Amino acid sequence: MLIRLFGATVNIHSPATILFSSGSEGEPKGVVLSHQNIMGNIKQVSDVLDTRDEDVMMASLPLFHAFGLTVTGLLPLIEGIPAICHPDPTDVLNIAKGISQYQATIFCGTSTFLRLFAKNSRIHPLMLNSLRIVVAGAERLNPEIRDSFSLKFGRTIYEGYGTTETTPVATVNIPDRIASDDWKIQIGHKKGTVGLPLPGSSVRIVDPVTLETLASDEDGLILIGGTQVMQGYLDDPEKTADVITEIDGHRWYKTGDKGHLDKDGFLIIVDRYSRFAKIGGEMISLGAIEASISKNLPEDVEILATSAPDDKKGEKVILLYTNNIETPALNEIIANSGLNALMMPSLLIEVDAIPKLGSGKSDFNKAKQIALTMINTPQS
């Protein structure tokens, strides 16, 4: 099959859809997803969500994003689930009204968008009373957002994980179940994890250099295998070869994420391999810096760590923060965060808002540009 898209031509051997990756770390890439990829992931997600005849989907995620297209766009159509569509995921008051009016039972969002529900005083807990499952994806679920949402609405947020290259869902937490034959609890959810692989999927943790499989609880490169792994990148066989590998006769996608599996097979994400700064010869996790500082931040303050070249130490940490906290107060929180000297930010940059993509993800590429511009601009 020949597909022409924006002037580019690619040969594809089966009907396919092309989605562009978010571009949070650089130029977006055209991800070629076969219809089998998409249909497979729809069936996988439908199975773990235990979709029912009486379900109603609240669909507010953008369709240009894989999470929105597959899970809240196409899944309701394929499974015959009524969907309440809203074009703006940030218009949380009207989304809450829609959930209440049409008694929605399934709601999917990002950590960024779900944060707005807990903050909005006009949204009463009864407005979300019909929801039986709330799933967060596309970015790491902030523990403070998870806890504040649960406290206000009495609903657990079940975190999932995936990438555009995996159509996108690869793992997800689900409600615990009790087996009626032996009355044992089947654990489907663990805080701090992104859940278990979907049916028909596998997760493998390997050494990022040798691709040797690592033991349980040992951090390494996360590989995803299964029916939802993409065909490749549009007109880019070199990048495709960089991220698709074959092990034991199966195709695996190299996610670029660092993590491990616990003894029960739940996946724990540590960070992106690209979200590390090399300072004084040590690899420093930018995500770990954010997590340590965020513990004591006011709920309405957002931060994002990035890095910049440093003549003496190789790189240095730059922290962007929103302007609803005074710098001395932020400095005190950082000083009491328990970070060691190498992890301490070298520069704080106040911004009106943390740069975001349309999907709600943090725009790491834009954050680095802001930091480099600030460093290279002569101070008066």
Backbone torsions as a table, in degrees:
resi	resn	phi	psi	omega
1	MET	NA	136.9	179.7
2	LEU	-108.3	124.2	179.3
3	ILE	-117.4	132.2	176.4
4	ARG	-111.9	126.1	-175.7
5	LEU	-139.5	118.8	178.0
6	PHE	51.5	40.9	176.4
7	GLY	85.0	-8.1	-180.0
8	ALA	-99.3	143.6	179.7
9	THR	-116.7	135.4	179.4
10	VAL	-138.1	137.7	175.5
11	ASN	-87.0	123.4	-179.7
12	ILE	-129.2	134.3	-172.0
13	HIS	-86.2	-2.9	177.2
14	SER	-148.0	161.9	177.8
15	PRO	-53.4	136.5	-173.2
16	ALA	-145.3	159.3	173.2
17	THR	-118.5	143.7	178.2
18	ILE	-115.7	119.6	175.6
19	LEU	-114.2	145.5	177.7
20	PHE	-97.1	135.3	178.4
21	SER	-62.7	163.2	-170.1
22	SER	-64.4	-28.8	-176.7
23	GLY	75.9	23.6	-178.2
24	SER	-68.0	-20.5	-178.8
25	GLU	-121.5	7.2	-179.4
26	GLY	165.2	-155.1	-179.1
27	GLU	-68.9	135.5	176.5
28	PRO	-61.4	148.7	179.2
29	LYS	-116.4	142.5	176.8
30	GLY	-76.8	114.7	-177.8
31	VAL	-99.1	118.7	-178.1
32	VAL	-89.5	113.2	179.7
33	LEU	-113.1	121.6	177.5
34	SER	-72.0	160.5	176.5
35	HIS	-63.9	-27.0	175.3
36	GLN	-67.4	-40.5	174.9
37	ASN	-54.8	-50.5	-174.1
38	ILE	-68.4	-46.7	179.7
39	MET	-63.4	-38.7	178.4
40	GLY	-62.3	-45.2	-178.7
41	ASN	-68.4	-35.2	175.8
42	ILE	-59.8	-46.2	-178.8
43	LYS	-67.2	-37.5	177.7
44	GLN	-61.7	-48.8	-177.7
45	VAL	-66.6	-42.4	179.2
46	SER	-58.8	-37.7	-179.0
47	ASP	-66.5	-48.5	-176.2
48	VAL	-73.7	-26.0	176.1
49	LEU	-80.3	-7.7	179.3
50	ASP	53.0	53.0	-176.5
51	THR	-59.6	142.1	-172.6
52	ARG	-125.7	163.9	-178.6
53	ASP	-60.7	-32.3	-176.1
54	GLU	-90.2	2.4	-177.1
55	ASP	-68.2	150.0	173.6
56	VAL	-136.4	129.1	-176.9
57	MET	-96.8	130.3	168.5
58	MET	-89.1	112.9	-173.1
59	ALA	-110.7	98.6	-179.1
60	SER	-125.7	-0.5	179.5
61	LEU	-78.5	146.2	-178.9
62	PRO	-65.9	140.7	-177.4
63	LEU	-76.9	-11.8	176.5
64	PHE	-78.5	-8.0	179.8
65	HIS	-103.0	140.3	-174.4
66	ALA	-58.7	-38.4	179.5
67	PHE	-60.9	-45.1	179.7
68	GLY	-70.0	-42.0	-177.5
69	LEU	-65.7	-51.8	-173.9
70	THR	-75.1	-50.6	-168.0
71	VAL	-85.4	-45.4	-177.0
72	THR	-103.8	-7.3	177.8
73	GLY	-99.7	-64.1	-173.9
74	LEU	-84.4	-34.2	-177.6
75	LEU	-55.9	-48.0	179.1
76	PRO	-60.0	-35.4	179.7
77	LEU	-67.3	-44.6	-177.9
78	ILE	-69.9	-40.6	-175.3
79	GLU	-89.8	-2.7	178.9
80	GLY	70.3	35.7	180.0
81	ILE	-99.8	126.5	175.5
82	PRO	-57.5	141.7	-179.0
83	ALA	-127.2	136.1	173.7
84	ILE	-99.5	112.2	-174.2
85	CYS	-97.8	133.8	175.7
86	HIS	-137.5	131.4	-171.1
87	PRO	-80.1	-11.1	-173.6
88	ASP	-126.1	105.1	-177.8
89	PRO	-68.3	-11.8	178.4
90	THR	-89.8	-10.6	180.0
91	ASP	-84.2	66.8	-167.8
92	VAL	-68.7	-29.5	179.8
93	LEU	-63.8	-47.0	179.4
94	ASN	-70.9	-30.7	174.4
95	ILE	-64.1	-44.2	178.2
96	ALA	-61.3	-39.5	177.4
97	LYS	-63.3	-40.3	178.8
98	GLY	-64.8	-41.0	177.3
99	ILE	-59.5	-44.5	-177.8
100	SER	-70.3	-44.8	-175.7
101	GLN	-64.8	-40.4	-175.4
102	TYR	-105.5	9.1	175.3
103	GLN	53.5	53.3	177.6
104	ALA	-63.0	145.3	-179.1
105	THR	-114.5	-22.1	-178.7
106	ILE	-124.4	130.9	179.7
107	PHE	-139.4	127.0	178.6
108	CYS	-118.2	139.0	-180.0
109	GLY	-155.4	-176.1	174.0
110	THR	-106.1	163.2	178.3
111	SER	-56.3	-41.6	-179.6
112	THR	-60.0	-46.2	-177.7
113	PHE	-73.4	-38.1	-179.9
114	LEU	-66.3	-28.4	177.1
115	ARG	-58.7	-34.9	-176.8
116	LEU	-67.4	-28.6	179.7
117	PHE	-68.3	-44.6	-178.9
118	ALA	-67.0	-30.6	-176.6
119	LYS	-80.2	-28.2	-171.5
120	ASN	-79.1	112.3	-176.4
121	SER	-70.2	-16.0	-179.2
122	ARG	-83.0	-9.2	178.4
123	ILE	-93.8	111.1	-179.8
124	HIS	-83.9	144.5	179.1
125	PRO	-51.9	-33.3	-179.8
126	LEU	-63.6	-21.7	-178.7
127	MET	-67.2	-24.4	179.9
128	LEU	-107.6	16.8	-172.2
129	ASN	-65.7	-24.3	-176.5
130	SER	-80.6	-14.5	-175.1
131	LEU	-67.9	129.7	174.9
132	ARG	-101.5	-20.4	178.1
133	ILE	-151.2	134.6	176.6
134	VAL	-123.7	125.3	-176.7
135	VAL	-119.7	132.7	176.2
136	ALA	-109.5	138.5	177.7
137	GLY	-152.3	-171.0	176.6
138	ALA	77.2	-26.8	177.1
139	GLU	-154.5	164.6	-179.5
140	ARG	-61.2	135.0	178.2
141	LEU	-79.4	118.0	178.6
142	ASN	-67.1	125.9	-178.0
143	PRO	-58.2	-34.8	179.0
144	GLU	-65.7	-38.0	177.8
145	ILE	-67.7	-43.3	177.3
146	ARG	-57.2	-46.4	-176.0
147	ASP	-70.8	-40.8	-178.9
148	SER	-68.7	-35.9	177.6
149	PHE	-65.3	-44.3	179.7
150	SER	-64.2	-41.0	-178.8
151	LEU	-65.1	-41.3	-176.0
152	LYS	-78.0	-43.7	-170.5
153	PHE	-106.5	-9.1	-178.0
154	GLY	66.2	28.2	-179.0
155	ARG	-125.0	134.2	176.5
156	THR	-80.8	136.9	171.1
157	ILE	-93.3	121.3	179.1
158	TYR	-96.1	117.5	-173.9
159	GLU	-87.2	138.4	175.4
160	GLY	-122.5	178.6	-175.2
161	TYR	-150.7	145.0	175.0
162	GLY	174.8	-174.3	-179.6
163	THR	-141.8	164.9	175.4
164	THR	-55.6	-36.3	-178.0
165	GLU	-67.6	-12.7	177.0
166	THR	-115.8	21.1	164.1
167	THR	77.7	-1.3	9.7
168	PRO	-118.8	-11.1	-163.8
169	VAL	-78.8	131.0	178.5
170	ALA	-117.9	-41.0	179.1
171	THR	-138.3	158.4	177.5
172	VAL	-162.5	147.5	168.5
173	ASN	-83.4	145.6	177.3
174	ILE	-136.2	163.8	179.3
175	PRO	-59.2	146.4	174.0
176	ASP	-64.0	152.0	178.6
177	ARG	-127.0	158.2	174.1
178	ILE	-116.7	129.7	-179.2
179	ALA	-84.5	125.3	-174.6
180	SER	-74.7	-15.4	-179.3
181	ASP	-79.2	-39.7	179.7
182	ASP	-123.4	0.0	177.9
183	TRP	60.0	30.5	174.6
184	LYS	-91.9	147.3	179.0
185	ILE	-84.0	127.6	174.3
186	GLN	-95.6	111.4	-176.0
187	ILE	-76.7	119.2	178.9
188	GLY	-114.7	-3.3	-170.8
189	HIS	-142.9	129.9	173.3
190	LYS	-135.9	125.7	176.7
191	LYS	-60.8	144.2	179.0
192	GLY	84.6	-3.0	176.9
193	THR	-115.9	169.1	174.3
194	VAL	-108.9	18.6	169.4
195	GLY	94.4	-166.2	-179.4
196	LEU	-101.5	156.6	176.6
197	PRO	-60.9	147.4	176.0
198	LEU	-67.7	158.9	174.0
199	PRO	-56.4	132.4	-178.1
200	GLY	85.0	6.9	178.1
201	SER	-121.8	158.5	174.9
202	SER	-138.5	148.8	173.9
203	VAL	-120.2	134.8	-179.2
204	ARG	-131.1	135.7	177.6
205	ILE	-107.0	123.3	-174.7
206	VAL	-131.6	160.9	170.6
207	ASP	-64.5	129.5	-174.3
208	PRO	-65.4	-17.4	-179.2
209	VAL	-97.3	-52.7	-174.5
210	THR	-89.0	-17.4	-175.0
211	LEU	63.7	20.2	173.7
212	GLU	-73.4	137.3	-179.4
213	THR	-65.9	135.4	-178.2
214	LEU	-100.5	160.9	-178.0
215	ALA	-74.1	163.4	175.3
216	SER	-56.0	141.6	179.7
217	ASP	72.4	5.1	177.8
218	GLU	-101.6	126.4	-177.4
219	ASP	-70.9	140.6	176.6
220	GLY	-168.1	-168.5	-179.9
221	LEU	-75.5	131.9	-179.4
222	ILE	-87.4	124.0	173.3
223	LEU	-109.3	144.3	177.4
224	ILE	-122.9	130.4	175.7
225	GLY	-124.4	153.9	178.0
226	GLY	146.4	-178.0	-175.1
227	THR	-65.8	-19.7	-175.0
228	GLN	-94.4	3.4	-179.5
229	VAL	-72.4	130.0	-173.4
230	MET	-54.9	165.4	174.1
231	GLN	-76.1	-35.2	-178.9
232	GLY	155.7	-174.2	178.2
233	TYR	-94.3	142.0	-177.2
234	LEU	-59.5	119.6	175.9
235	ASP	53.3	33.9	-178.4
236	ASP	-143.6	74.0	-178.3
237	PRO	-64.0	-28.6	-179.4
238	GLU	-67.8	-47.1	178.4
239	LYS	-66.3	-35.2	177.2
240	THR	-61.3	-46.0	-179.7
241	ALA	-64.4	-28.0	179.2
242	ASP	-68.0	-31.0	-172.0
243	VAL	-112.0	-14.1	177.8
244	ILE	-106.4	125.1	179.4
245	THR	-131.1	158.4	177.8
246	GLU	-114.2	125.3	177.9
247	ILE	-132.1	129.1	178.8
248	ASP	54.1	35.6	176.0
249	GLY	80.4	7.5	-179.5
250	HIS	-120.5	146.8	176.5
251	ARG	-82.4	136.1	178.7
252	TRP	-130.0	143.3	176.5
253	TYR	-100.8	125.8	176.8
254	LYS	-82.0	109.9	-172.3
255	THR	-74.7	-25.5	-172.3
256	GLY	83.4	0.2	178.6
257	ASP	-97.0	149.1	178.8
258	LYS	-106.3	134.1	179.8
259	GLY	-175.0	-170.5	179.2
260	HIS	-151.4	164.5	174.6
261	LEU	-102.6	136.5	176.2
262	ASP	-82.9	-177.6	-174.1
263	LYS	-64.1	-20.9	180.0
264	ASP	-98.1	2.8	177.9
265	GLY	89.4	5.9	175.9
266	PHE	-76.2	140.7	-176.4
267	LEU	-93.3	131.1	176.5
268	ILE	-115.8	121.9	178.0
269	ILE	-88.5	129.5	177.3
270	VAL	-93.4	-51.2	-179.3
271	ASP	-176.8	175.2	167.8
272	ARG	-80.8	140.7	174.4
273	TYR	-61.5	-29.6	178.7
274	SER	-77.0	-14.6	-178.8
275	ARG	-97.6	43.5	173.9
276	PHE	-122.4	144.0	173.8
277	ALA	-111.0	137.4	178.0
278	LYS	-95.5	104.7	-174.6
279	ILE	-119.7	119.3	-179.6
280	GLY	57.1	33.3	179.5
281	GLY	84.7	-5.0	-179.2
282	GLU	-103.8	141.0	175.8
283	MET	-86.1	116.2	-175.4
284	ILE	-108.7	126.8	-179.4
285	SER	-79.9	120.8	177.2
286	LEU	-69.0	-33.9	177.5
287	GLY	-65.0	-36.9	178.5
288	ALA	-66.8	-35.8	176.9
289	ILE	-63.3	-47.3	179.2
290	GLU	-60.3	-42.7	-177.4
291	ALA	-64.3	-40.7	-178.4
292	SER	-67.2	-40.8	-178.7
293	ILE	-73.8	-37.9	-174.5
294	SER	-64.7	-24.4	-177.1
295	LYS	-54.0	-36.0	-174.7
296	ASN	-112.6	11.2	178.9
297	LEU	-79.6	148.3	169.6
298	PRO	-58.2	151.9	-172.5
299	GLU	-61.0	-29.5	-175.0
300	ASP	-92.2	8.2	-179.9
301	VAL	-103.3	130.5	177.1
302	GLU	-113.8	147.0	176.9
303	ILE	-133.8	160.7	173.5
304	LEU	-152.1	127.9	-179.8
305	ALA	-96.4	139.3	173.8
306	THR	-138.3	-175.3	-178.2
307	SER	-136.3	161.5	179.1
308	ALA	-146.1	155.7	179.6
309	PRO	-61.3	146.8	178.2
310	ASP	-138.0	128.1	-175.6
311	ASP	-61.7	-34.2	-174.6
312	LYS	-90.6	-41.4	-172.0
313	LYS	-110.2	2.2	-178.3
314	GLY	93.9	-58.1	174.8
315	GLU	-143.7	164.1	175.2
316	LYS	-137.8	155.9	-178.3
317	VAL	-90.1	131.9	175.2
318	ILE	-116.3	133.5	-178.8
319	LEU	-114.8	118.8	171.9
320	LEU	-88.7	139.3	179.0
321	TYR	-143.3	148.3	-179.5
322	THR	-76.6	154.5	-166.9
323	ASN	-83.5	22.4	176.5
324	ASN	-102.1	29.2	171.5
325	ILE	-146.0	141.4	178.3
326	GLU	-75.4	145.5	-177.8
327	THR	-58.4	-44.2	178.6
328	PRO	-59.2	-38.3	179.0
329	ALA	-65.8	-40.5	178.1
330	LEU	-65.3	-42.3	178.4
331	ASN	-59.1	-39.2	179.6
332	GLU	-66.5	-40.7	178.0
333	ILE	-63.3	-42.0	179.1
334	ILE	-63.7	-42.9	-178.9
335	ALA	-61.8	-30.9	-177.8
336	ASN	-99.8	13.9	-174.7
337	SER	-83.4	-12.4	-178.7
338	GLY	85.7	5.7	177.9
339	LEU	-69.4	142.3	174.8
340	ASN	-78.7	173.5	-171.7
341	ALA	-60.1	-38.2	-178.5
342	LEU	-66.4	-28.0	-175.0
343	MET	-90.0	-7.7	-179.0
344	MET	-67.5	131.1	176.6
345	PRO	-59.6	137.9	177.7
346	SER	-87.0	-21.0	-177.1
347	LEU	-149.0	136.4	174.3
348	LEU	-107.9	132.4	-179.9
349	ILE	-122.5	119.6	178.8
350	GLU	-82.4	130.6	179.2
351	VAL	-131.1	155.7	177.1
352	ASP	-65.6	-36.9	179.6
353	ALA	-156.1	146.6	174.8
354	ILE	-65.8	130.3	-177.7
355	PRO	-60.8	132.1	-177.7
356	LYS	-128.4	153.6	169.6
357	LEU	-87.3	170.8	-179.6
358	GLY	-62.1	-24.0	179.6
359	SER	-78.9	-9.2	-176.8
360	GLY	99.0	-10.9	177.9
361	LYS	-68.8	152.2	172.5
362	SER	-67.0	139.6	179.6
363	ASP	-95.0	91.0	-175.9
364	PHE	-65.6	-34.8	179.9
365	ASN	-64.7	-45.5	178.9
366	LYS	-65.2	-38.6	179.0
367	ALA	-61.3	-42.1	178.8
368	LYS	-65.1	-38.9	178.0
369	GLN	-62.2	-41.4	178.2
370	ILE	-61.3	-44.8	-179.2
371	ALA	-63.2	-46.2	-178.3
372	LEU	-65.9	-37.6	177.5
373	THR	-63.4	-44.2	179.4
374	MET	-62.3	-42.4	-178.0
375	ILE	-67.0	-37.7	-174.3
376	ASN	-89.3	-3.4	178.0
377	THR	-89.5	121.9	179.4
378	PRO	-59.0	130.3	179.1
379	GLN	-85.5	130.5	-179.2
380	SER	-79.7	NA	NA
